[in-house]
Amino acid sequence: MHILAATDFSTRSQLAVRRAGLLARDNGAEITLVHVVDDDQPQDLVALERREAERILGEQIGAIAELSGIRSHALVVAGDPFDGILRAAASTRADLVVMGAHRKQLLRDIMVGTTIERVIRTGPFPVLMVNREVDQTYRTALAAVDMSEPSLNAIKTGMALGLPGKAQLALVHAFLPLAKGKLSYAGLSRETIERYVADARVRATKELIAFLDANGLDDHRRSMRIEEGSPFEVIAAVVEQSKPDVLIVGTHGRSGIAKMLLGSVTEEVLRSLDIDILAVPPLR
């Protein structure tokens, strides 16, 4: 297993390096620390920044406690940050890319997306965004499941990468009783509406159990949460209630203009929740 940890030498990216070190230790993996130098500047300056970045990466490998005893390598590439990270991940055959949480730059985020979101949207690699302080290995994990192939792939990828590891893995699923609004508008009693919602919950539960059984995940039945609401609302509420160490979500790989203009649940999760998040792209 090979982990690529992207660093721009900021505090937030140092958290990513430390988390990558813990994951590598738990899984017997090796790590490449990558830094991307902006190549839109004079070449002598690019060369100078390359040498300085190589020096700092070497110092980090020797100084960061979580990297002690881990096979660690330094890599400096030139280009745009997201493109450089993807090229580095491809060249090292990375199984996982670990990055620090993005800065909140609202206008820029809306226009072009953050580096981490661009890596997730355009690359084939699972990406772990580290938001929180690194003090121990993950103990609890929450995976969002919508009974799609991407959500199944995300759960299995998270397990294969050892993110749940020995941690407790719980599942969360959101359901929407579609006729609830119409029943309310028609003036039906609260009891009738509640029965309708309860029946919808039972159907959603049976469908989820069948999905888990069919895909070899039946041992997670006991730890599933099925809640009424939109996917993001439900995920956010369960994260707040159960406070898992890491959240696992799949992406649906939209392309073209839909990818640029339509906010996905994953993008909303990445921008809004203060938790470590593993975003897994669909199989290609």
SEDREN-10644 format. One record per residue (C-alpha): residue in three letters; x negated, y, z negated; residue number from 1. Coordinates in nm, 2 decimals. Each point is the difference from the previous one (the first is absolute). Example, Ala and Ser with C-alpha at 12.3 -4.5 7.8 and 13.67 -1.06 7.14 Angstrom:
! SEDREN-10644
SITE   marfi       xx       yy       zz   drengu
SITE     ALA    -1.23    -0.45    -0.78        1
SITE     SER    -0.14     0.34     0.07        2
END
This chain:
! SEDREN-10644
SITE   marfi       xx       yy       zz   drengu
SITE     MET     0.00     0.00     0.00        1
SITE     HIS    -0.13     0.35     0.09        2
SITE     ILE     0.13     0.32    -0.14        3
SITE     LEU    -0.06     0.34     0.16        4
SITE     ALA     0.01     0.29    -0.25        5
SITE     ALA     0.02     0.35     0.16        6
SITE     THR    -0.16     0.28    -0.19        7
SITE     ASP    -0.03     0.38     0.06        8
SITE     PHE    -0.18     0.03    -0.33        9
SITE     SER     0.30     0.15    -0.18       10
SITE     THR     0.13    -0.11    -0.33       11
SITE     ARG     0.30    -0.17     0.16       12
SITE     SER    -0.21    -0.20     0.24       13
SITE     GLN    -0.23    -0.10    -0.28       14
SITE     LEU     0.30    -0.16    -0.16       15
SITE     ALA     0.05    -0.20     0.32       16
SITE     VAL    -0.36    -0.12    -0.01       17
SITE     ARG     0.04    -0.11    -0.36       18
SITE     ARG     0.33    -0.18     0.07       19
SITE     ALA    -0.17    -0.17     0.30       20
SITE     GLY    -0.27    -0.12    -0.23       21
SITE     LEU     0.24    -0.16    -0.24       22
SITE     LEU     0.19    -0.17     0.28       23
SITE     ALA    -0.33    -0.13     0.15       24
SITE     ARG    -0.10    -0.14    -0.34       25
SITE     ASP     0.33    -0.18    -0.04       26
SITE     ASN    -0.01    -0.15     0.35       27
SITE     GLY    -0.37    -0.06     0.06       28
SITE     ALA     0.00     0.26     0.28       29
SITE     GLU    -0.26     0.23     0.13       30
SITE     ILE     0.05     0.38     0.06       31
SITE     THR    -0.10     0.25     0.26       32
SITE     LEU     0.01     0.37    -0.12       33
SITE     VAL     0.07     0.22     0.31       34
SITE     HIS    -0.03     0.37     0.03       35
SITE     VAL     0.11     0.19     0.32       36
SITE     VAL    -0.20     0.30     0.11       37
SITE     ASP     0.17     0.26     0.21       38
SITE     ASP    -0.16    -0.02     0.35       39
SITE     ASP     0.16     0.33     0.12       40
SITE     GLN    -0.31     0.20    -0.09       41
SITE     PRO    -0.36     0.03     0.12       42
SITE     GLN    -0.18    -0.34     0.03       43
SITE     ASP    -0.28     0.10    -0.23       44
SITE     LEU     0.25     0.08    -0.27       45
SITE     VAL     0.18    -0.33     0.06       46
SITE     ALA    -0.34    -0.18    -0.04       47
SITE     LEU    -0.07     0.20    -0.32       48
SITE     GLU     0.34    -0.09    -0.15       49
SITE     ARG    -0.05    -0.36     0.10       50
SITE     ARG    -0.32    -0.03    -0.20       51
SITE     GLU     0.15     0.18    -0.30       52
SITE     ALA     0.31    -0.23     0.01       53
SITE     GLU    -0.22    -0.31     0.02       54
SITE     ARG    -0.20     0.12    -0.30       55
SITE     ILE     0.32     0.07    -0.21       56
SITE     LEU     0.15    -0.34     0.10       57
SITE     GLY    -0.31    -0.17    -0.12       58
SITE     GLU     0.01     0.18    -0.33       59
SITE     GLN     0.37    -0.09    -0.05       60
SITE     ILE    -0.07    -0.37     0.07       61
SITE     GLY    -0.27     0.01    -0.27       62
SITE     ALA     0.20     0.21    -0.25       63
SITE     ILE     0.36    -0.10     0.01       64
SITE     ALA     0.06    -0.27    -0.27       65
SITE     GLU     0.27    -0.18     0.19       66
SITE     LEU    -0.25    -0.07     0.29       67
SITE     SER    -0.25    -0.17    -0.22       68
SITE     GLY    -0.08    -0.35     0.12       69
SITE     ILE     0.22     0.05     0.31       70
SITE     ARG    -0.15    -0.03     0.35       71
SITE     SER     0.04     0.36     0.11       72
SITE     HIS    -0.10     0.17     0.32       73
SITE     ALA    -0.01     0.37     0.12       74
SITE     LEU     0.13     0.11     0.33       75
SITE     VAL     0.01     0.36     0.15       76
SITE     VAL     0.19     0.06     0.32       77
SITE     ALA     0.08     0.32     0.19       78
SITE     GLY     0.34     0.11     0.13       79
SITE     ASP     0.35     0.09    -0.12       80
SITE     PRO     0.06    -0.14    -0.35       81
SITE     PHE     0.28    -0.24     0.09       82
SITE     ASP    -0.17    -0.12     0.32       83
SITE     GLY    -0.33    -0.05    -0.17       84
SITE     ILE     0.16    -0.21    -0.28       85
SITE     LEU     0.18    -0.22     0.25       86
SITE     ARG    -0.32    -0.05     0.21       87
SITE     ALA    -0.19    -0.09    -0.32       88
SITE     ALA     0.27    -0.24    -0.11       89
SITE     ALA    -0.01    -0.17     0.34       90
SITE     SER    -0.38    -0.02     0.01       91
SITE     THR    -0.02    -0.16    -0.34       92
SITE     ARG     0.30    -0.23     0.05       93
SITE     ALA     0.16     0.15    -0.31       94
SITE     ASP     0.29    -0.19    -0.16       95
SITE     LEU     0.10     0.30    -0.20       96
SITE     VAL    -0.06     0.38     0.02       97
SITE     VAL     0.00     0.18    -0.34       98
SITE     MET     0.05     0.38     0.00       99
SITE     GLY     0.07     0.27    -0.26      100
SITE     ALA     0.33     0.17    -0.01      101
SITE     HIS     0.04     0.29     0.24      102
SITE     ARG     0.00     0.36    -0.11      103
SITE     LYS     0.35     0.16     0.01      104
SITE     GLN    -0.02     0.25     0.30      105
SITE     LEU     0.37     0.02     0.09      106
SITE     LEU    -0.01     0.19     0.33      107
SITE     ARG    -0.30    -0.19     0.13      108
SITE     ASP     0.15    -0.33    -0.11      109
SITE     ILE     0.32     0.08     0.19      110
SITE     MET    -0.18     0.09     0.32      111
SITE     VAL    -0.27    -0.26     0.03      112
SITE     GLY     0.03    -0.24    -0.30      113
SITE     THR    -0.28    -0.07    -0.25      114
SITE     THR    -0.30    -0.20     0.09      115
SITE     ILE     0.13    -0.30    -0.20      116
SITE     GLU     0.33     0.01     0.17      117
SITE     ARG    -0.16     0.01     0.34      118
SITE     VAL    -0.22    -0.30    -0.09      119
SITE     ILE     0.31    -0.19    -0.10      120
SITE     ARG     0.21     0.10     0.30      121
SITE     THR    -0.26    -0.06     0.27      122
SITE     GLY    -0.22    -0.28    -0.14      123
SITE     PRO     0.05    -0.38    -0.05      124
SITE     PHE    -0.15    -0.01    -0.35      125
SITE     PRO     0.17    -0.02    -0.34      126
SITE     VAL    -0.07     0.32    -0.19      127
SITE     LEU    -0.01     0.05    -0.37      128
SITE     MET     0.06     0.36    -0.11      129
SITE     VAL    -0.14     0.05    -0.35      130
SITE     ASN     0.19     0.26    -0.20      131
SITE     ARG    -0.08    -0.08    -0.36      132
SITE     GLU    -0.30    -0.03    -0.23      133
SITE     VAL    -0.19    -0.33     0.02      134
SITE     ASP    -0.03    -0.16    -0.34      135
SITE     GLN     0.08    -0.37     0.06      136
SITE     THR     0.11    -0.25     0.26      137
SITE     TYR     0.36     0.00     0.11      138
SITE     ARG     0.23    -0.17    -0.24      139
SITE     THR     0.34     0.06     0.16      140
SITE     ALA     0.11     0.04     0.36      141
SITE     LEU     0.33     0.10     0.16      142
SITE     ALA     0.07    -0.09     0.37      143
SITE     ALA     0.28     0.16     0.20      144
SITE     VAL     0.19    -0.25     0.21      145
SITE     ASP     0.27     0.07     0.26      146
SITE     MET     0.01    -0.36     0.14      147
SITE     SER    -0.19     0.11     0.31      148
SITE     GLU    -0.31    -0.16     0.14      149
SITE     PRO    -0.22     0.31    -0.09      150
SITE     SER     0.11    -0.02    -0.36      151
SITE     LEU    -0.07    -0.37    -0.01      152
SITE     ASN    -0.34     0.06     0.15      153
SITE     ALA    -0.07     0.27    -0.26      154
SITE     ILE     0.07    -0.23    -0.29      155
SITE     LYS    -0.21    -0.29     0.14      156
SITE     THR    -0.28     0.24     0.09      157
SITE     GLY    -0.01     0.15    -0.35      158
SITE     MET    -0.01    -0.35    -0.15      159
SITE     ALA    -0.28    -0.11     0.24      160
SITE     LEU    -0.20     0.31    -0.09      161
SITE     GLY     0.03    -0.07    -0.36      162
SITE     LEU     0.18     0.32    -0.09      163
SITE     PRO     0.25    -0.17    -0.21      164
SITE     GLY    -0.28    -0.24    -0.10      165
SITE     LYS     0.10    -0.14    -0.34      166
SITE     ALA     0.24     0.29    -0.04      167
SITE     GLN     0.37    -0.04    -0.01      168
SITE     LEU     0.16     0.07     0.34      169
SITE     ALA     0.35     0.13     0.00      170
SITE     LEU     0.22     0.07     0.30      171
SITE     VAL     0.24     0.29     0.06      172
SITE     HIS     0.28     0.00     0.26      173
SITE     ALA     0.25     0.29     0.08      174
SITE     PHE     0.35    -0.06     0.12      175
SITE     LEU     0.26     0.25     0.12      176
SITE     PRO     0.37    -0.10    -0.03      177
SITE     LEU     0.10     0.17     0.33      178
SITE     ALA     0.37     0.03    -0.06      179
SITE     LYS    -0.03     0.15    -0.35      180
SITE     GLY     0.04     0.36     0.12      181
SITE     LYS     0.31    -0.09     0.21      182
SITE     LEU     0.16    -0.18    -0.29      183
SITE     SER    -0.05     0.30    -0.22      184
SITE     TYR     0.13     0.24     0.27      185
SITE     ALA     0.31    -0.23     0.04      186
SITE     GLY     0.07     0.05    -0.37      187
SITE     LEU    -0.04    -0.35    -0.12      188
SITE     SER    -0.05    -0.06    -0.37      189
SITE     ARG    -0.34     0.00    -0.16      190
SITE     GLU     0.04    -0.36    -0.10      191
SITE     THR     0.07    -0.10     0.36      192
SITE     ILE    -0.31     0.19     0.12      193
SITE     GLU    -0.21    -0.16    -0.28      194
SITE     ARG     0.11    -0.34     0.11      195
SITE     TYR    -0.09     0.07     0.36      196
SITE     VAL    -0.35     0.12    -0.11      197
SITE     ALA    -0.04    -0.31    -0.23      198
SITE     ASP     0.09    -0.23     0.29      199
SITE     ALA    -0.25     0.18     0.23      200
SITE     ARG    -0.27    -0.05    -0.27      201
SITE     VAL     0.08    -0.37    -0.01      202
SITE     ARG    -0.03    -0.03     0.38      203
SITE     ALA    -0.33     0.19     0.00      204
SITE     THR    -0.13    -0.23    -0.28      205
SITE     LYS     0.09    -0.31     0.19      206
SITE     GLU    -0.15     0.13     0.32      207
SITE     LEU    -0.32     0.09    -0.18      208
SITE     ILE    -0.03    -0.34    -0.17      209
SITE     ALA     0.05    -0.17     0.33      210
SITE     PHE    -0.27     0.22     0.16      211
SITE     LEU    -0.24    -0.07    -0.28      212
SITE     ASP     0.07    -0.38     0.01      213
SITE     ALA    -0.04    -0.01     0.38      214
SITE     ASN    -0.34     0.17    -0.03      215
SITE     GLY    -0.16    -0.18    -0.29      216
SITE     LEU     0.05     0.28    -0.25      217
SITE     ASP     0.27    -0.18    -0.21      218
SITE     ASP    -0.22     0.03    -0.32      219
SITE     HIS     0.06     0.37     0.00      220
SITE     ARG     0.38    -0.03    -0.04      221
SITE     ARG    -0.02     0.06    -0.37      222
SITE     SER    -0.17     0.33     0.04      223
SITE     MET     0.21     0.17     0.26      224
SITE     ARG     0.19     0.33    -0.04      225
SITE     ILE     0.30     0.06     0.23      226
SITE     GLU     0.13     0.36    -0.03      227
SITE     GLU     0.26     0.21     0.18      228
SITE     GLY    -0.14     0.30     0.19      229
SITE     SER    -0.22     0.11     0.28      230
SITE     PRO    -0.34    -0.18     0.02      231
SITE     PHE    -0.21     0.29    -0.12      232
SITE     GLU     0.24     0.09    -0.28      233
SITE     VAL     0.00    -0.36    -0.13      234
SITE     ILE    -0.38    -0.05     0.03      235
SITE     ALA    -0.06     0.33    -0.18      236
SITE     ALA     0.24    -0.08    -0.28      237
SITE     VAL    -0.14    -0.35    -0.05      238
SITE     VAL    -0.36     0.13     0.00      239
SITE     GLU     0.10     0.25    -0.27      240
SITE     GLN     0.17    -0.26    -0.21      241
SITE     SER    -0.24    -0.29     0.03      242
SITE     LYS    -0.33     0.20     0.05      243
SITE     PRO    -0.19    -0.26     0.21      244
SITE     ASP    -0.37     0.04     0.06      245
SITE     VAL     0.04    -0.02     0.38      246
SITE     LEU     0.28     0.02     0.25      247
SITE     ILE     0.00    -0.22     0.32      248
SITE     VAL     0.19     0.13     0.31      249
SITE     GLY     0.01    -0.10     0.36      250
SITE     THR     0.00     0.23     0.29      251
SITE     HIS     0.22    -0.05     0.30      252
SITE     GLY    -0.24     0.12     0.27      253
SITE     ARG     0.21     0.26     0.18      254
SITE     SER    -0.17     0.15     0.30      255
SITE     GLY     0.01     0.31     0.21      256
SITE     ILE     0.21     0.30    -0.09      257
SITE     ALA     0.20    -0.20    -0.26      258
SITE     LYS    -0.31    -0.06    -0.19      259
SITE     MET    -0.08     0.37    -0.01      260
SITE     LEU     0.34     0.14    -0.08      261
SITE     LEU     0.19    -0.26    -0.20      262
SITE     GLY    -0.11    -0.03    -0.36      263
SITE     SER    -0.02    -0.37    -0.11      264
SITE     VAL     0.05    -0.14    -0.35      265
SITE     THR    -0.37    -0.07    -0.01      266
SITE     GLU    -0.10     0.36     0.08      267
SITE     GLU     0.24     0.13    -0.26      268
SITE     VAL    -0.14    -0.24    -0.26      269
SITE     LEU    -0.36     0.10     0.09      270
SITE     ARG     0.08     0.37    -0.03      271
SITE     SER     0.22    -0.01    -0.31      272
SITE     LEU    -0.09    -0.28    -0.24      273
SITE     ASP    -0.29     0.03    -0.25      274
SITE     ILE    -0.11    -0.36     0.01      275
SITE     ASP    -0.25    -0.22     0.18      276
SITE     ILE     0.16    -0.11     0.33      277
SITE     LEU    -0.10    -0.28     0.24      278
SITE     ALA     0.15     0.07     0.35      279
SITE     VAL    -0.01    -0.29     0.23      280
SITE     PRO     0.05     0.03     0.38      281
SITE     PRO     0.20    -0.26     0.19      282
SITE     LEU    -0.18    -0.29     0.17      283
SITE     ARG    -0.11     0.09     0.35      284
END
